[in-house]
């Protein structure tokens, strides 16, 4: 592989990693446009046993679920990307932490899901986005936790300090 091809490969892999990060940020900051942007318009999602359909319809479904939670946090790690021109596949490990709303302030039900995103990608009009996602659950735990302090300015909307710090893509 020549230098230019190697650079193009690294750039494409980084662009895909950033889309995965924007997905997490979009959900956690409740930025629906950002969450939509990770899928192509005709992209699909299969969250086994939970949801199967269009990627944008998944965003609508998860929006309602997340709105009923007091907080949630998504992290993506161990991202492997294989490129084939304007197409790619990736496996990314994901950890999702969810706190159910409406409980006593000192006690909280916490759900932690550890799994993987198996994504098929394509680059259309210069933009990498998901054609199809399969979400696999490797482990899940549900437990009662004692709620600790959070940063007073942290928010699940555009009032979160990150919006002034990191511009929207």
Helices and strands as residue ranges (DSSP letters): H 3-28, H 32-36, E 39-47, E 51-54, H 55-67, E 69-84, E 87-100, E 107-124, E 127-146, H 162-165
